[in-house]
Structure formats: structure tokens, C-alpha cells
């Protein structure tokens, strides 16, 4: 057996095309396009690249975008004042605060300050609560991308045994909540899980988000399992990235996402989808 590759680039482009078409229709009917505001603090090169790519994607699909680039010396109060201004700006539909923030700024305070209706990254506790309750609304981009890949590949999640490896607030926990919403039976594994390999071996669907290169090996995967690899692990001194799943698992799985080209492209596609959702709810 050799797994079918789940092409995140293909599916993300389809999502972006759907968003683009809806935005074009909005504009054709006399409406303004959705607007994403991005806040970048400091001069981290990786963050600059991410912000640039998000702004470029906005332009490609017909959104407008505004970037608020602030020095790393900005105070927490000044940053919160900026976010409050964006919350009250009727021309802004989505607000994204790029991580990481300087150490002197409490990130929790900042994310909590973003209005839930404009929280396109889904970091506000209110939105996280809705996700955990299975309610509709804005969804965390990477976990939502994982579930959307499975949905678009027509992989049945209802009743499936799903193991999520990793319990971070960014991926693991919300991924578990979203899979429960799809009626999967979910187990969350982490560093304290006893006999983790045995637990993973029983999974129909594996979502690996632990941040360790090739942590999941073929002996941990049952024949025919579906694997979603969220990992992005960089090799020191190299630009090459590796997933949390050993590529050799392709020989055991029925479906598997590649790294790169799997979940990664879906994250920005779901961000744009969130921004459109926020726009429509604010109208």
C-alpha cells in the first residue's frame, strides 16, 4: 500500500477561488471588499515574510489589507489602543496580530483585546469557547485546515477513531474540538500519555502536531490510517523542513498530507475564509 497524497496546495487554491468569486460578486453588487488589518510589532524577518504573503494573498482574491507596523519598543498600552481603534473601525473586518510579540507585551492580553467578531486567527477566548462547544463561527486556521482537507477528500470522520498528538492551544486542542464536531471519537496524546505508540496505533485518523521531526514512525500506524501532518521542523543550517511524521509511513497509510504542501497552504486559505465570514457577519 502507498498512501494517496492529500494535496493542500490544490485544495487551498479551490478555497481561495471560492472566496475570490464571492468577493467579486459582492463588489459587482456595489459592496466594498472585505478588509484585513495586520499588526506587526518588531522587525522579525520571518514575521515580515508571513505578513507580506498574507497581504499579497489579500490582493490576489480581491480583499483590501492594511498593515500597522510598530517598533518592538511599543508599549502594551499603545498596542492595545491600536487594537481598540481597529475594533471600532467599520472599514476593518478582520484583525490579525502577528506572533511572536516582544517579551514585555502580554500576548494573552493582546489577543483577548481583539473583538471576537474580527478575530480571524481565533485566539480570543470567546471564540475558542465557541469552538470547544461545537458552535459555528470563526475557527482557528490551522486546525480548520486539517478538517477541511479531510472533508474535501471525502474522508468519513463520523465514528472514526481519531488521535491528536499534541495539546497546544494553537493546534492540538482546537483540532480535537473540531473533530468531535464531526462526530469522531477523539483521543488527545501528549508527553505524559502512557504507551503513546499503542494509542496512536489504534487510530483511523492521526493528526500529528507535536513539533518533533518524524516523531510518528511506521510501527505506530495501522494499515489504512489517514495521517494529517501539521509539523514544521527545520533542519539546523538548512532551509529544508520536515513534518512530525516519518515519510516511510506512506507505506502504511491510505491518505497522508505532505510537508511542505499539505496543511501549510490551508492555513492561509482558512484565514481568508474567516475574514470573509467576519465581513458578512458585520454587515
Backbone bond lengths (Angstrom), bond angles and torsions (degrees), N, CA, C in turn:
res aa  C-N    CA-C-N  psi(-1)  N-CA   C-N-CA  omega(-1)  CA-C   N-CA-C  phi
1 X - - - 1.464 - - 1.527 109.61 -
2 X 1.315 115.89 139.52 1.456 121.14 172.88 1.524 107.65 -133.26
3 X 1.301 116.17 126.90 1.456 120.63 -172.01 1.521 112.79 -64.08
4 X 1.319 115.08 148.07 1.457 120.49 169.58 1.522 107.32 -76.20
5 X 1.313 116.17 132.08 1.463 120.27 179.01 1.522 109.46 -77.85
6 X 1.330 116.03 128.58 1.466 121.42 175.52 1.527 106.81 -87.13
7 X 1.313 116.29 108.47 1.464 122.59 -172.55 1.529 110.92 -83.42
8 X 1.320 116.62 99.21 1.456 120.96 -179.50 1.518 112.81 -66.29
9 X 1.328 117.56 -32.28 1.463 119.90 178.55 1.523 110.33 -63.78
10 X 1.304 116.52 -43.54 1.468 121.30 -179.74 1.525 110.75 -62.41
11 X 1.311 116.26 -50.23 1.467 119.63 -177.03 1.523 111.71 -68.33
12 X 1.333 117.11 -36.77 1.468 119.45 179.73 1.522 110.49 -66.01
13 X 1.331 117.39 -38.44 1.464 120.11 177.92 1.522 111.09 -64.66
14 X 1.324 116.53 -37.56 1.466 119.34 176.71 1.527 111.11 -62.58
15 X 1.329 116.19 -43.05 1.461 120.09 178.90 1.529 110.22 -63.09
16 X 1.327 116.54 -45.53 1.459 120.37 -179.58 1.526 111.20 -63.92
17 X 1.329 117.16 -36.32 1.462 120.18 176.68 1.525 111.12 -65.09
18 X 1.323 116.33 -37.70 1.471 120.39 177.93 1.528 110.53 -65.52
19 X 1.341 115.95 -42.12 1.465 120.39 177.81 1.526 109.93 -64.88
20 X 1.339 116.47 -44.65 1.469 121.72 -179.87 1.525 111.19 -57.74
21 X 1.323 116.28 -43.95 1.457 120.52 -179.15 1.524 111.31 -64.53
22 X 1.332 116.69 -39.55 1.465 120.15 -179.72 1.526 111.00 -69.07
23 X 1.335 116.72 -38.70 1.455 120.58 177.64 1.535 110.55 -64.84
24 X 1.327 116.36 -42.02 1.467 120.28 178.75 1.525 110.58 -60.44
25 X 1.318 116.71 -39.28 1.460 120.91 179.24 1.536 110.64 -66.86
26 X 1.333 116.40 -39.47 1.468 120.97 177.81 1.523 110.60 -60.64
27 X 1.321 115.50 -46.77 1.466 120.80 -178.62 1.526 110.59 -66.56
28 X 1.339 116.56 -38.75 1.457 121.17 179.80 1.530 111.18 -61.30
29 X 1.336 115.09 -31.65 1.461 119.69 -179.51 1.532 112.45 -87.96
30 X 1.325 116.16 8.20 1.457 120.37 174.99 1.507 115.48 96.39
31 X 1.321 117.91 3.75 1.460 120.53 179.08 1.513 111.73 -85.16
32 X 1.308 116.30 163.37 1.463 119.92 175.05 1.518 109.27 -86.94
33 X 1.311 117.94 153.70 1.467 119.49 177.93 1.520 111.78 -72.60
34 X 1.326 118.01 157.31 1.467 120.79 175.20 1.528 110.86 -60.88
35 X 1.334 115.42 151.82 1.463 120.47 -178.91 1.529 109.97 -127.04
36 X 1.321 115.44 128.40 1.465 122.28 176.57 1.523 109.21 -108.38
37 X 1.322 115.93 125.56 1.468 121.02 174.94 1.519 109.02 -101.80
38 X 1.323 116.03 127.47 1.463 121.36 179.92 1.518 108.93 -113.38
39 X 1.326 116.14 130.88 1.458 121.53 178.88 1.528 108.47 -110.87
40 X 1.316 116.11 121.43 1.462 121.90 179.56 1.521 109.01 -120.57
41 X 1.310 116.20 124.24 1.462 121.31 179.43 1.528 108.98 -111.98
42 X 1.319 116.02 124.23 1.460 119.65 178.66 1.508 112.65 94.80
43 X 1.332 115.10 -172.23 1.467 120.10 -174.72 1.535 112.39 -125.02
44 X 1.337 115.80 32.10 1.463 119.69 176.98 1.531 109.12 -62.53
45 X 1.327 116.67 123.88 1.456 120.92 -174.16 1.524 112.34 -63.46
46 X 1.332 116.60 -42.07 1.467 119.59 -179.79 1.530 110.30 -62.30
47 X 1.328 116.47 -40.66 1.456 120.58 179.28 1.520 111.03 -64.50
48 X 1.334 116.29 -40.07 1.463 119.93 177.64 1.520 111.08 -60.40
49 X 1.328 115.78 -40.76 1.466 120.52 -179.76 1.525 109.79 -65.31
50 X 1.334 116.67 -44.06 1.460 120.66 179.90 1.526 110.98 -61.83
51 X 1.327 116.24 -44.56 1.462 120.59 179.95 1.527 110.05 -63.35
52 X 1.328 116.04 -43.10 1.465 119.81 178.51 1.515 112.50 -60.83
53 X 1.330 116.52 -41.39 1.464 120.05 -179.45 1.526 111.09 -67.21
54 X 1.329 116.47 -36.09 1.465 120.14 179.19 1.527 110.75 -68.82
55 X 1.323 116.59 -40.41 1.461 119.85 178.05 1.529 110.97 -66.03
56 X 1.316 116.14 -39.47 1.460 119.74 178.24 1.520 110.72 -63.40
57 X 1.321 116.52 -41.12 1.462 120.45 179.48 1.524 110.34 -65.13
58 X 1.331 117.00 -37.95 1.467 120.59 176.28 1.525 110.46 -57.56
59 X 1.318 115.92 -46.75 1.462 120.34 -179.32 1.526 111.24 -62.45
60 X 1.332 116.27 -39.69 1.460 120.61 -177.02 1.523 112.74 -64.10
61 X 1.335 117.19 -32.42 1.464 119.30 -175.76 1.529 113.08 -103.65
62 X 1.344 116.58 5.67 1.449 119.43 173.54 1.512 115.94 95.63
63 X 1.346 117.96 6.47 1.459 121.37 174.08 1.530 109.32 -77.42
64 X 1.306 115.63 162.87 1.459 120.17 163.32 1.525 107.05 -103.61
65 X 1.308 116.59 154.80 1.465 119.67 179.04 1.514 109.76 -143.28
66 X 1.305 115.98 146.51 1.462 121.63 176.52 1.516 107.55 -129.44
67 X 1.309 116.32 136.85 1.463 121.14 179.66 1.518 109.38 -112.36
68 X 1.312 116.32 129.49 1.459 122.71 174.86 1.521 106.63 -110.15
69 X 1.321 116.05 101.34 1.464 121.84 -176.65 1.524 108.70 -101.27
70 X 1.324 114.60 118.59 1.460 120.83 -174.61 1.529 110.41 -119.50
71 X 1.339 116.20 149.87 1.476 119.15 179.27 1.519 111.28 -68.50
72 X 1.317 115.88 156.99 1.466 120.87 -179.15 1.523 112.04 -65.52
73 X 1.334 116.74 -13.98 1.465 121.24 -179.49 1.528 112.24 -85.25
74 X 1.311 118.47 -2.78 1.463 120.63 -179.23 1.533 109.39 -57.80
75 X 1.310 116.16 141.71 1.461 119.21 179.08 1.526 109.95 -81.70
76 X 1.316 115.88 161.29 1.461 119.89 178.07 1.525 110.52 -62.00
77 X 1.328 117.40 -40.72 1.469 120.91 179.46 1.525 111.34 -61.81
78 X 1.329 116.40 -40.87 1.466 119.83 179.25 1.526 110.76 -64.87
79 X 1.331 116.27 -40.06 1.463 119.98 179.32 1.527 110.64 -66.69
80 X 1.313 116.84 -41.47 1.463 120.89 178.77 1.529 110.97 -64.89
81 X 1.323 116.66 -33.75 1.474 120.63 176.83 1.526 110.08 -65.54
82 X 1.329 116.80 -41.07 1.469 121.00 177.28 1.523 110.77 -61.96
83 X 1.323 116.34 -44.66 1.464 119.75 -179.36 1.529 110.39 -64.40
84 X 1.311 116.62 -39.25 1.463 119.87 177.78 1.528 110.46 -61.64
85 X 1.327 116.62 -39.52 1.458 120.60 177.71 1.533 111.07 -62.30
86 X 1.329 116.50 -42.60 1.462 121.01 179.80 1.525 110.83 -68.72
87 X 1.339 116.33 -36.57 1.469 120.14 176.96 1.526 110.99 -57.77
88 X 1.334 115.83 -36.75 1.462 121.47 -174.36 1.533 113.23 -95.02
89 X 1.313 116.45 2.06 1.472 121.08 179.41 1.529 108.86 -87.68
90 X 1.315 117.43 111.21 1.471 121.42 -177.68 1.520 112.76 -67.92
91 X 1.326 116.69 -12.84 1.459 119.91 178.11 1.513 113.61 -89.35
92 X 1.332 116.73 -1.26 1.476 121.94 179.03 1.520 108.67 -112.36
93 X 1.331 116.50 127.36 1.466 121.30 -177.57 1.518 112.81 -103.60
94 X 1.324 116.73 -33.71 1.457 120.73 -179.38 1.516 110.66 -131.03
95 X 1.318 115.95 142.50 1.470 121.60 178.20 1.520 108.59 -123.60
96 X 1.324 115.44 127.87 1.459 120.88 178.72 1.521 108.21 -125.59
97 X 1.317 117.02 120.46 1.467 121.98 176.07 1.528 106.99 -100.79
98 X 1.315 115.69 114.39 1.462 120.10 -175.44 1.522 111.95 -71.76
99 X 1.314 115.93 131.57 1.470 121.72 175.12 1.525 109.08 -95.25
100 X 1.345 118.46 154.81 1.479 126.66 1.48 1.525 111.66 -85.01
101 X 1.316 114.99 157.72 1.457 121.63 174.28 1.526 109.09 -97.65
102 X 1.331 117.68 157.34 1.474 119.81 177.34 1.527 111.06 -57.11
103 X 1.320 116.20 152.79 1.462 121.34 -173.94 1.529 113.47 -63.51
104 X 1.330 116.81 -25.11 1.468 118.21 -178.19 1.530 112.61 -79.53
105 X 1.330 116.69 -2.75 1.462 121.29 179.10 1.525 109.33 -108.44
106 X 1.323 116.37 129.32 1.459 121.83 178.49 1.527 108.72 -78.72
107 X 1.328 116.14 107.12 1.464 120.46 -175.45 1.523 111.77 -61.09
108 X 1.326 117.14 -36.39 1.473 119.71 179.77 1.520 111.14 -60.19
109 X 1.331 116.12 -41.84 1.459 119.59 179.10 1.525 111.68 -62.36
110 X 1.321 115.03 -38.24 1.464 120.19 -178.43 1.522 110.78 -68.85
111 X 1.330 116.88 -47.93 1.465 119.66 -177.93 1.525 111.40 -66.70
112 X 1.317 116.46 -33.58 1.461 120.09 177.81 1.521 111.83 -69.56
113 X 1.337 116.13 -22.69 1.466 120.61 -178.23 1.522 112.28 -78.70
114 X 1.321 117.46 -22.02 1.462 120.33 179.95 1.528 108.89 -68.93
115 X 1.319 117.11 128.45 1.464 121.27 -179.99 1.525 110.26 -56.74
116 X 1.333 118.50 130.07 1.467 120.99 -178.00 1.528 113.79 -50.91
117 X 1.328 116.90 -36.61 1.459 119.97 -178.63 1.511 114.34 -71.55
118 X 1.337 116.54 -14.50 1.470 121.09 179.63 1.527 111.99 -114.12
119 X 1.314 116.36 5.83 1.470 122.91 -173.67 1.531 110.50 -82.71
120 X 1.328 116.72 76.02 1.468 120.86 -173.10 1.527 113.01 -72.54
121 X 1.326 117.92 -14.31 1.468 120.57 174.41 1.524 111.40 -88.25
122 X 1.335 116.36 -12.73 1.466 123.26 179.29 1.531 111.30 60.09
123 X 1.328 115.77 50.49 1.462 121.66 176.64 1.525 112.29 -104.20
124 X 1.332 117.35 -14.60 1.459 120.30 179.21 1.532 109.20 -68.09
125 X 1.339 118.43 133.69 1.474 120.77 -178.38 1.530 113.70 -54.39
126 X 1.321 117.08 -31.01 1.467 120.06 178.68 1.524 110.34 -61.76
127 X 1.322 116.48 -47.06 1.467 120.21 -179.74 1.526 111.58 -69.16
128 X 1.328 115.72 -37.43 1.465 119.16 177.34 1.526 109.75 -61.56
129 X 1.339 115.63 -38.56 1.462 120.05 177.38 1.517 111.90 -62.92
130 X 1.329 117.33 -41.80 1.463 120.55 178.06 1.526 110.81 -61.15
131 X 1.337 115.57 -41.70 1.472 119.59 178.97 1.523 110.19 -62.11
132 X 1.330 117.07 -44.55 1.463 120.47 -178.13 1.525 111.75 -66.44
133 X 1.342 116.60 -24.54 1.465 121.26 178.43 1.525 112.49 -88.93
134 X 1.327 116.51 -3.86 1.459 119.89 -179.80 1.511 113.90 78.02
135 X 1.336 116.61 20.06 1.455 121.08 -179.72 1.528 110.58 -85.72
136 X 1.336 115.33 155.51 1.456 120.13 176.61 1.521 110.33 -77.37
137 X 1.324 116.13 152.07 1.458 121.09 178.80 1.509 109.97 156.27
138 X 1.312 116.25 -158.86 1.457 120.86 176.63 1.526 108.85 -69.95
139 X 1.326 115.51 142.91 1.463 120.41 -173.63 1.526 110.18 -125.68
140 X 1.341 117.95 147.43 1.460 120.38 177.51 1.531 110.07 -62.01
141 X 1.323 115.79 130.43 1.464 120.59 -164.34 1.532 115.01 -63.03
142 X 1.324 117.47 -47.86 1.467 118.77 -176.88 1.530 112.03 -68.56
143 X 1.342 119.74 -49.62 1.469 118.62 176.35 1.530 112.79 -59.28
144 X 1.327 116.36 -39.81 1.462 119.24 178.43 1.523 110.64 -63.17
145 X 1.338 115.87 -35.98 1.455 119.94 177.61 1.523 112.02 -64.04
146 X 1.336 116.28 -37.65 1.472 120.59 177.41 1.526 110.70 -60.69
147 X 1.330 115.57 -48.75 1.463 120.53 -177.54 1.533 110.80 -67.19
148 X 1.335 115.98 -38.62 1.461 119.25 -179.35 1.529 111.31 -66.01
149 X 1.324 116.96 -35.29 1.473 119.51 175.45 1.526 110.64 -60.15
150 X 1.325 116.12 -45.57 1.464 120.02 179.58 1.523 110.68 -63.38
151 X 1.332 115.71 -41.16 1.466 120.35 -179.15 1.533 110.72 -63.70
152 X 1.310 116.58 -44.53 1.467 120.15 -176.26 1.522 112.42 -74.29
153 X 1.324 116.66 -21.32 1.466 119.92 173.27 1.532 111.27 -86.71
154 X 1.354 114.99 2.20 1.467 121.68 179.17 1.544 111.83 59.18
155 X 1.317 115.52 37.70 1.462 121.47 175.84 1.522 108.12 -87.47
156 X 1.300 116.45 125.07 1.467 121.08 -176.29 1.526 110.59 -72.25
157 X 1.313 116.38 117.93 1.456 121.29 178.73 1.528 112.00 -96.40
158 X 1.317 116.99 -23.72 1.460 121.25 -177.03 1.527 110.51 -64.98
159 X 1.324 115.69 121.14 1.460 120.70 179.47 1.506 114.88 82.00
160 X 1.332 117.51 -5.88 1.466 120.29 -179.32 1.519 110.87 -73.84
161 X 1.330 116.22 146.39 1.465 121.22 172.72 1.527 107.69 -83.86
162 X 1.315 115.77 114.68 1.469 121.39 -176.89 1.522 109.22 -114.23
163 X 1.320 116.24 131.23 1.459 121.43 173.56 1.517 108.77 -113.02
164 X 1.324 115.78 123.27 1.457 122.26 174.15 1.514 107.40 -102.02
165 X 1.328 116.52 122.25 1.465 120.87 179.91 1.524 107.61 -100.34
166 X 1.325 115.80 108.49 1.461 121.80 -176.09 1.515 109.95 120.39
167 X 1.324 116.14 139.12 1.465 120.13 -176.07 1.528 112.52 -126.21
168 X 1.334 116.74 28.83 1.465 119.75 179.78 1.519 110.25 -67.21
169 X 1.331 115.43 157.04 1.458 120.60 177.04 1.526 111.65 -73.29
170 X 1.323 116.71 -17.11 1.465 120.80 -178.01 1.523 111.64 -82.67
171 X 1.336 116.95 -41.60 1.471 119.81 -175.75 1.523 112.85 -125.39
172 X 1.324 117.54 -59.33 1.460 120.82 -169.43 1.515 115.08 -56.53
173 X 1.322 116.98 -56.82 1.466 120.55 -177.19 1.528 112.29 -62.62
174 X 1.356 118.78 -50.23 1.465 117.18 179.39 1.523 113.36 -66.31
175 X 1.338 117.93 -31.82 1.467 119.80 176.47 1.519 110.33 -61.70
176 X 1.324 116.29 -40.87 1.469 120.47 177.37 1.523 110.80 -61.43
177 X 1.334 116.55 -43.80 1.466 120.52 -179.84 1.519 111.39 -63.26
178 X 1.330 116.51 -41.78 1.462 119.89 -179.09 1.527 111.76 -68.27
179 X 1.330 116.52 -34.91 1.461 119.45 177.73 1.529 111.05 -70.87
180 X 1.329 116.93 -35.50 1.467 120.24 175.27 1.527 109.49 -62.11
181 X 1.328 116.12 -39.58 1.464 120.34 178.17 1.530 111.16 -60.91
182 X 1.336 115.92 -29.37 1.470 120.80 178.06 1.530 111.41 -85.45
183 X 1.330 116.89 8.26 1.468 124.27 177.83 1.522 113.77 71.09
184 X 1.330 116.50 24.61 1.463 119.64 171.24 1.527 109.17 -80.75
185 X 1.343 115.85 157.34 1.463 121.57 172.20 1.514 106.44 -95.62
186 X 1.341 116.72 115.83 1.458 120.83 -166.44 1.529 112.73 -112.32
187 X 1.331 114.58 134.23 1.459 122.34 171.13 1.521 107.82 -119.88
188 X 1.322 116.93 130.82 1.463 121.30 177.11 1.522 109.08 -103.74
189 X 1.329 116.08 121.37 1.463 121.41 179.10 1.525 110.26 -104.33
190 X 1.325 115.35 152.24 1.459 120.54 -178.66 1.526 108.42 -155.53
191 X 1.326 116.18 -169.87 1.461 120.74 -173.06 1.526 113.44 -63.63
192 X 1.337 118.23 -20.88 1.460 120.77 -179.26 1.534 112.64 -98.75
193 X 1.318 117.38 2.60 1.466 120.02 -178.95 1.528 110.27 -67.60
194 X 1.328 116.67 130.04 1.457 120.71 177.85 1.522 110.14 -79.06
195 X 1.333 115.65 131.89 1.470 122.87 -179.31 1.528 110.59 48.86
196 X 1.320 114.17 57.73 1.466 120.74 -177.69 1.523 111.58 -55.50
197 X 1.323 117.23 -40.73 1.469 120.38 -177.90 1.522 111.24 -58.82
198 X 1.316 117.47 -40.59 1.460 121.12 -179.82 1.525 110.95 -66.53
199 X 1.330 116.80 -37.83 1.470 120.63 178.84 1.525 109.73 -65.46
200 X 1.320 116.43 -46.42 1.466 120.65 -179.27 1.523 110.74 -63.16
201 X 1.330 116.12 -35.52 1.464 121.06 -177.23 1.532 112.62 -62.32
202 X 1.313 117.02 -20.88 1.459 120.02 -179.97 1.519 113.84 -89.72
203 X 1.326 117.38 1.03 1.461 120.69 -172.19 1.524 112.98 -83.36
204 X 1.334 114.84 139.60 1.471 120.94 168.35 1.525 109.61 -81.61
205 X 1.339 116.05 -34.72 1.460 122.52 179.33 1.525 108.47 -129.67
206 X 1.328 116.17 128.74 1.463 121.98 178.69 1.521 108.58 -115.60
207 X 1.321 116.57 125.45 1.463 121.40 172.39 1.516 106.88 -113.24
208 X 1.322 116.61 109.53 1.462 121.86 -174.52 1.519 110.05 -99.32
209 X 1.329 116.43 114.94 1.467 121.61 -178.46 1.517 109.33 -142.65
210 X 1.325 115.78 55.10 1.460 120.46 -174.18 1.524 112.89 -106.47
211 X 1.341 116.88 -16.21 1.455 120.00 177.21 1.507 114.98 77.60
212 X 1.332 116.71 32.02 1.472 121.06 177.70 1.522 109.06 -130.80
213 X 1.309 115.81 124.36 1.458 121.74 -176.85 1.529 112.02 -54.95
214 X 1.324 115.59 124.64 1.464 124.15 174.23 1.529 113.01 52.06
215 X 1.325 115.09 36.92 1.467 120.32 -179.31 1.528 111.51 -63.23
216 X 1.315 116.55 -39.67 1.467 120.96 -179.83 1.523 108.45 -87.18
217 X 1.317 116.23 120.03 1.457 122.49 -177.67 1.531 110.56 -111.97
218 X 1.335 117.95 162.74 1.461 120.30 -174.95 1.523 114.84 -54.81
219 X 1.323 117.69 -32.58 1.466 119.85 -178.87 1.531 112.09 -69.24
220 X 1.351 117.38 -11.36 1.457 121.76 179.26 1.529 111.94 -96.26
221 X 1.317 116.64 -0.17 1.471 120.95 -172.85 1.521 109.96 -117.16
222 X 1.329 116.11 127.76 1.462 118.40 176.18 1.525 109.73 -81.67
223 X 1.310 116.41 155.91 1.461 121.12 -179.89 1.528 110.29 -58.37
224 X 1.333 114.66 129.97 1.462 119.87 175.48 1.510 115.47 87.98
225 X 1.326 118.03 1.77 1.465 119.80 179.68 1.528 110.52 -66.98
226 X 1.312 115.48 154.95 1.465 122.84 175.06 1.526 107.50 -101.93
227 X 1.338 116.87 130.15 1.469 120.39 -175.72 1.516 110.83 -120.81
228 X 1.313 114.98 126.58 1.469 121.94 173.80 1.525 107.14 -113.43
229 X 1.317 116.01 114.26 1.461 122.24 -174.49 1.526 109.39 -102.13
230 X 1.335 116.15 111.44 1.464 121.47 -178.07 1.527 111.35 -94.28
231 X 1.319 117.48 -9.72 1.457 121.55 -171.84 1.511 114.66 -65.17
232 X 1.333 115.46 140.99 1.471 122.51 171.08 1.521 106.11 -132.63
233 X 1.314 116.24 98.13 1.461 122.25 -176.61 1.522 108.76 -118.19
234 X 1.315 116.20 121.82 1.467 120.48 -176.74 1.521 111.35 -94.62
235 X 1.317 115.41 138.93 1.457 121.16 176.50 1.526 108.54 -80.89
236 X 1.345 118.35 127.04 1.474 120.55 179.75 1.519 111.70 -53.64
237 X 1.336 115.56 131.61 1.457 120.15 178.75 1.517 113.89 77.70
238 X 1.318 117.46 8.13 1.462 121.01 -178.77 1.525 109.62 -139.56
239 X 1.322 116.22 152.43 1.463 120.69 176.96 1.524 111.59 -86.91
240 X 1.329 116.45 -5.30 1.455 120.15 -177.67 1.521 110.98 -70.03
241 X 1.332 115.25 138.74 1.460 119.42 178.11 1.526 110.16 -114.90
242 X 1.312 114.63 152.75 1.460 121.65 -179.24 1.522 109.12 -129.66
243 X 1.308 115.86 151.94 1.450 120.67 177.59 1.514 112.17 -87.40
244 X 1.320 114.70 -179.50 1.465 121.33 175.70 1.523 111.41 -79.89
245 X 1.323 116.35 -9.79 1.466 121.56 -174.75 1.522 110.16 -113.67
246 X 1.312 115.80 130.44 1.461 122.13 175.86 1.532 108.87 -61.87
247 X 1.347 118.67 126.71 1.466 120.77 179.44 1.526 113.61 -54.67
248 X 1.338 117.36 -23.30 1.463 120.80 179.13 1.525 111.64 -62.89
249 X 1.333 116.94 -17.32 1.469 120.68 178.28 1.527 111.91 -66.32
250 X 1.323 116.41 -15.19 1.471 120.53 175.53 1.521 111.32 -54.60
251 X 1.329 116.97 -30.48 1.468 120.77 -177.13 1.526 112.51 -76.70
252 X 1.331 117.16 -12.53 1.464 120.42 179.40 1.536 111.95 -106.79
253 X 1.314 116.38 -32.98 1.462 121.33 -173.57 1.526 112.01 -79.68
254 X 1.343 114.73 160.25 1.470 119.94 172.86 1.524 110.90 -93.27
255 X 1.336 115.92 -33.99 1.468 123.10 175.67 1.515 107.73 -137.54
256 X 1.351 115.51 147.05 1.461 118.22 178.52 1.522 109.54 -157.29
257 X 1.325 116.33 139.57 1.462 120.58 176.49 1.523 109.40 -85.46
258 X 1.325 118.11 140.97 1.460 120.99 176.93 1.528 111.22 -84.91
259 X 1.320 116.63 162.72 1.467 122.94 170.92 1.518 106.95 -131.91
260 X 1.336 118.17 115.83 1.473 127.44 0.04 1.536 111.38 -81.48
261 X 1.318 115.22 178.75 1.466 120.57 173.94 1.511 115.22 97.27
262 X 1.339 117.12 6.12 1.457 119.77 179.72 1.512 111.47 -106.37
263 X 1.330 115.40 -96.10 1.465 120.81 -177.87 1.529 111.77 -71.77
264 X 1.319 117.48 -33.53 1.465 121.37 -175.80 1.520 114.97 -48.82
265 X 1.332 118.49 -55.44 1.468 119.19 -179.59 1.525 113.27 -62.49
266 X 1.329 116.50 -25.36 1.461 119.86 -179.08 1.531 111.85 -70.77
267 X 1.326 116.65 -28.24 1.461 119.62 -176.98 1.520 111.18 -60.82
268 X 1.330 116.89 -47.78 1.464 118.88 -178.69 1.521 111.01 -72.35
269 X 1.338 117.16 -31.19 1.467 119.69 176.94 1.526 110.70 -64.28
270 X 1.330 116.80 -41.06 1.462 120.06 178.82 1.528 111.20 -71.17
271 X 1.327 117.26 -29.77 1.461 120.37 174.54 1.526 110.19 -61.81
272 X 1.332 116.33 -46.19 1.459 120.22 179.05 1.532 111.27 -65.13
273 X 1.316 115.96 -38.38 1.466 120.42 177.07 1.521 110.36 -63.60
274 X 1.332 117.52 -40.90 1.464 122.22 177.12 1.528 110.89 -61.23
275 X 1.329 115.93 -42.38 1.464 120.06 -178.16 1.528 110.25 -64.10
276 X 1.325 117.33 -39.34 1.457 120.77 177.11 1.528 110.19 -65.89
277 X 1.329 116.93 -41.28 1.463 120.69 176.74 1.519 111.49 -60.21
278 X 1.343 116.31 -44.40 1.464 120.87 178.67 1.525 110.57 -62.40
279 X 1.308 116.77 -41.80 1.469 121.87 178.79 1.534 110.61 -58.07
280 X 1.320 116.09 -47.33 1.468 120.03 -176.63 1.532 111.06 -68.07
281 X 1.321 117.47 -33.96 1.466 120.06 179.72 1.527 111.95 -73.43
282 X 1.336 116.53 -26.96 1.447 120.41 -178.66 1.535 112.68 -86.38
283 X 1.312 117.17 -8.45 1.477 119.73 -179.11 1.500 110.93 -76.22
